[in-house]
Amino acid sequence: MGKKTSCQVTREQFRKGAKAVTVVINGIPQIAEVKEFATGSLGWYLNGKTMIEIDGTPVSVQIGLNLTIVGSKDLPADAAQGPAQTGEA
């Protein structure tokens, strides 16, 4: 088995600095939005439809694209919040 790759950014860095990514499919720019996946991984997600020609005939295709930062699923979760403040002294 190969060496496991660790993520080079923290969750906080990702949340503050990650921007949407332009992906070109068949010459048409598409925007992959920043996403925190339910699995805990960090990355970008694109879902949509476009047209592609096959032998001169246009066909509709569904786009489903995940760009996942390698090792991001293993990043520590957010620090637990302290006790709720009640306002009592």
PAZADO-107341 format. One line per 4 residues: number of its first residue (from 1); their letters; for each residue x, y, z of N, C-alpha, C, CB. Coordinates in Angstrom, 2 decimals. Glycine has a CB too. Layout:
% residues N
NUM) A) X Y Z X Y Z X Y Z X Y Z; ...
END
This chain:
% residues 89
1) MGKK) 0.83 -1.19 0.00 0.00 0.00 0.00 0.88 1.25 0.00 -0.95 0.00 1.21; 0.47 2.29 -0.71 1.24 3.52 -0.78 1.06 4.39 0.44 0.85 4.30 -2.01; 1.93 5.39 0.53 1.88 6.33 1.64 0.62 7.18 1.55 3.14 7.22 1.65; -0.06 7.38 2.69 -1.28 8.18 2.72 -0.93 9.66 2.61 -2.08 7.91 4.02
5) TSCQ) -1.67 10.39 1.78 -1.43 11.81 1.58 -2.22 12.61 2.60 -1.80 12.24 0.15; -1.56 13.59 3.22 -2.27 14.44 4.18 -2.69 15.73 3.50 -1.37 14.73 5.42; -3.73 16.34 4.02 -4.26 17.58 3.47 -3.35 18.74 3.87 -5.72 17.82 3.96; -3.09 19.65 2.94 -2.17 20.76 3.18 -2.83 22.00 3.75 -1.48 21.11 1.90
9) VTRE) -4.15 22.01 3.90 -4.86 23.16 4.47 -5.75 22.70 5.62 -5.70 23.89 3.40; -6.11 23.64 6.48 -7.05 23.33 7.56 -8.47 23.60 7.07 -6.74 24.17 8.84; -9.46 23.14 7.82 -10.85 23.44 7.48 -11.09 24.95 7.47 -11.82 22.74 8.47; -10.50 25.63 8.44 -10.67 27.08 8.53 -10.07 27.78 7.31 -10.02 27.62 9.81
13) QFRK) -8.87 27.35 6.89 -8.26 27.93 5.69 -9.14 27.69 4.47 -6.86 27.33 5.45; -9.70 26.50 4.36 -10.57 26.18 3.23 -11.80 27.08 3.24 -10.99 24.70 3.27; -12.45 27.19 4.40 -13.67 28.00 4.49 -13.41 29.47 4.16 -14.27 27.89 5.89; -12.27 29.97 4.59 -11.97 31.39 4.37 -11.42 31.66 2.97 -10.97 31.86 5.40
17) GAKA) -10.68 30.72 2.40 -9.97 31.02 1.18 -10.39 30.32 -0.09 -8.61 30.73 1.38; -11.17 29.25 0.01 -11.55 28.51 -1.20 -12.52 29.33 -2.05 -12.17 27.15 -0.83; -12.30 29.35 -3.34 -13.15 30.06 -4.29 -13.70 29.06 -5.31 -12.37 31.21 -5.01; -14.79 29.43 -5.95 -15.36 28.60 -7.01 -14.31 28.37 -8.10 -16.64 29.26 -7.61
21) VTVV) -14.41 27.23 -8.78 -13.46 26.85 -9.82 -14.20 26.77 -11.16 -12.77 25.48 -9.49; -13.62 27.37 -12.19 -14.19 27.28 -13.53 -13.67 26.02 -14.21 -13.86 28.55 -14.38; -14.60 25.20 -14.69 -14.27 23.97 -15.41 -14.87 24.10 -16.81 -14.83 22.68 -14.65; -14.07 23.85 -17.83 -14.56 23.97 -19.21 -14.90 22.58 -19.73 -13.50 24.67 -20.12
25) INGI) -16.16 22.41 -20.13 -16.64 21.14 -20.68 -17.16 21.41 -22.08 -17.75 20.50 -19.77; -16.52 20.79 -23.06 -16.90 20.97 -24.47 -16.89 22.45 -24.85 -18.29 20.36 -24.73; -15.92 23.19 -24.33 -15.77 24.60 -24.67 -16.67 25.55 -23.90 -16.03 24.78 -26.10; -17.48 25.02 -22.99 -18.41 25.85 -22.23 -17.96 25.93 -20.77 -19.86 25.30 -22.33
29) PQIA) -17.67 27.14 -20.27 -17.26 27.27 -18.87 -18.41 26.92 -17.92 -16.77 28.69 -18.59; -18.10 26.15 -16.91 -19.06 25.76 -15.87 -18.41 26.13 -14.52 -19.43 24.20 -15.94; -19.20 26.45 -13.52 -18.67 26.84 -12.22 -18.88 25.71 -11.21 -19.34 28.14 -11.72; -17.77 25.22 -10.65 -17.83 24.24 -9.56 -17.77 25.03 -8.25 -16.64 23.18 -9.66
33) EVKE) -18.80 24.89 -7.44 -18.92 25.65 -6.19 -18.16 24.98 -5.05 -20.39 25.82 -5.81; -17.68 25.79 -4.12 -17.01 25.30 -2.91 -18.00 24.45 -2.12 -16.45 26.48 -2.04; -17.53 23.31 -1.59 -18.45 22.41 -0.88 -17.74 21.66 0.23 -19.09 21.42 -1.86; -18.46 21.52 1.35 -18.06 20.59 2.41 -19.02 19.41 2.29 -18.10 21.27 3.87
37) FATG) -18.51 18.28 1.88 -19.34 17.11 1.63 -19.80 16.47 2.93 -18.58 16.09 0.78; -20.92 15.76 2.88 -21.46 15.08 4.07 -20.47 14.09 4.66 -22.77 14.37 3.71; -19.55 13.61 3.86 -18.54 12.65 4.33 -17.47 13.31 5.20 -17.88 11.97 3.15; -17.43 14.66 5.17 -16.39 15.39 5.88 -15.29 15.89 4.96 -15.80 14.54 6.95
41) SLGW) -15.28 15.42 3.72 -14.28 15.87 2.75 -14.57 17.30 2.31 -14.24 14.92 1.53; -13.52 17.97 1.85 -13.63 19.34 1.36 -13.33 19.36 -0.14 -12.66 20.29 2.11; -13.97 20.27 -0.87 -13.69 20.36 -2.29 -14.67 21.24 -3.03 -13.69 19.00 -2.89; -14.98 20.85 -4.26 -15.85 21.60 -5.14 -16.84 20.64 -5.80 -15.04 22.38 -6.20
45) YLNG) -18.01 21.18 -6.18 -19.08 20.35 -6.73 -19.74 21.07 -7.90 -20.12 20.00 -5.64; -19.98 20.32 -8.94 -20.67 20.85 -10.12 -21.75 19.86 -10.52 -19.68 21.11 -11.30; -22.96 20.37 -10.73 -24.08 19.56 -11.17 -24.84 20.37 -12.20 -25.01 19.13 -9.96; -25.12 19.79 -13.34 -25.85 20.52 -14.37 -26.04 19.68 -15.62 -25.14 21.81 -14.71
49) KTMI) -26.41 20.36 -16.69 -26.59 19.71 -17.99 -25.93 20.56 -19.05 -28.11 19.48 -18.31; -25.52 19.91 -20.13 -24.97 20.61 -21.29 -25.23 19.76 -22.53 -23.44 20.90 -21.11; -24.88 20.30 -23.68 -25.06 19.58 -24.94 -23.69 19.20 -25.49 -25.85 20.43 -25.96; -23.61 17.98 -26.03 -22.42 17.49 -26.72 -22.87 16.86 -28.02 -21.61 16.46 -25.83
53) EIDG) -22.12 17.13 -29.10 -22.48 16.56 -30.41 -21.83 15.21 -30.62 -22.09 17.51 -31.53; -22.61 14.29 -31.17 -22.12 12.99 -31.59 -22.44 12.85 -33.07 -22.76 11.81 -30.74; -21.40 12.85 -33.90 -21.58 12.73 -35.35 -22.58 13.75 -35.87 -22.03 11.31 -35.72; -22.47 15.00 -35.34 -23.35 16.08 -35.80 -24.69 16.16 -35.09 -23.58 15.94 -37.24
57) TPVS) -25.00 15.19 -34.24 -26.27 15.19 -33.53 -26.06 15.65 -32.08 -26.93 13.79 -33.56; -26.70 16.77 -31.68 -26.55 17.22 -30.30 -27.30 16.31 -29.33 -27.04 18.67 -30.16; -26.62 15.95 -28.24 -27.27 15.14 -27.20 -27.12 15.87 -25.87 -26.65 13.70 -27.13; -28.13 15.75 -25.04 -28.11 16.35 -23.71 -27.38 15.40 -22.76 -29.55 16.65 -23.20
61) VQIG) -26.46 15.96 -21.97 -25.73 15.14 -21.00 -25.86 15.75 -19.61 -24.24 15.01 -21.41; -25.87 14.89 -18.63 -25.90 15.30 -17.22 -24.47 15.41 -16.72 -26.72 14.28 -16.35; -24.17 16.50 -16.00 -22.84 16.69 -15.42 -22.94 16.47 -13.91 -22.28 18.12 -15.73; -22.07 15.62 -13.40 -21.93 15.42 -11.96 -20.44 15.33 -11.67 -22.69 14.13 -11.46
65) LNLT) -19.88 16.37 -11.05 -18.43 16.43 -10.86 -18.09 16.79 -9.43 -17.81 17.44 -11.83; -17.29 15.96 -8.78 -16.75 16.25 -7.46 -15.25 16.43 -7.60 -17.08 15.11 -6.44; -14.72 17.50 -7.06 -13.28 17.72 -6.94 -13.01 17.67 -5.44 -12.80 19.10 -7.61; -12.35 16.64 -4.99 -12.15 16.43 -3.56 -10.68 16.60 -3.20 -12.63 15.03 -3.14
69) IVGS) -10.41 17.39 -2.15 -9.04 17.58 -1.69 -8.58 16.29 -1.02 -8.93 18.80 -0.71; -7.51 15.72 -1.55 -6.99 14.46 -1.03 -6.60 14.64 0.44 -5.76 13.98 -1.86; -7.09 13.74 1.28 -6.77 13.75 2.70 -7.65 14.65 3.54 -5.37 14.17 2.88; -8.57 15.42 2.93 -9.38 16.37 3.69 -10.39 15.70 4.61 -10.11 17.29 2.75
73) KDLP) -10.82 14.51 4.28 -11.78 13.80 5.13 -11.19 13.52 6.51 -12.22 12.49 4.46; -9.87 13.37 6.57 -9.20 13.04 7.83 -8.83 14.26 8.66 -7.96 12.25 7.54; -9.16 15.47 8.19 -8.87 16.67 8.97 -9.68 16.65 10.26 -9.16 17.95 8.16; -9.14 17.22 11.34 -9.91 17.28 12.58 -11.19 18.08 12.38 -9.08 17.89 13.71
77) ADAA) -12.24 17.67 13.08 -13.50 18.41 13.04 -13.30 19.74 13.76 -14.67 17.59 13.69; -14.25 20.64 13.62 -14.17 21.92 14.32 -14.05 21.69 15.81 -15.38 22.80 14.00; -13.34 22.59 16.49 -13.21 22.48 17.95 -14.58 22.61 18.59 -12.24 23.57 18.50; -14.81 21.81 19.62 -16.10 21.86 20.32 -16.27 23.23 20.97 -16.20 20.73 21.39
81) QGPA) -17.48 23.71 20.96 -17.78 24.99 21.59 -17.80 24.82 23.10 -19.13 25.56 21.08; -17.41 25.86 23.80 -17.45 25.84 25.27 -18.89 25.87 25.74 -16.67 27.02 25.86; -19.10 25.85 27.07 -20.46 25.89 27.61 -21.18 27.16 27.17 -20.43 25.80 29.15; -22.47 27.04 26.98 -23.26 28.19 26.56 -23.25 29.25 27.65 -24.71 27.77 26.24
85) QTGE) -23.18 30.50 27.22 -23.20 31.61 28.18 -24.64 31.90 28.56 -22.51 32.88 27.58; -24.91 31.95 29.87 -26.28 32.19 30.33 -26.52 33.65 30.66 -26.59 31.34 31.54; -25.45 34.42 30.79 -25.61 35.83 31.12 -25.70 36.06 32.62 -26.83 36.38 30.45; -25.66 35.00 33.41 -25.73 35.14 34.86 -24.34 35.39 35.42 -26.36 33.88 35.51
89) A) -24.25 36.24 36.45 -22.95 36.53 37.06 -22.79 35.81 38.37 -22.78 38.01 37.27
END
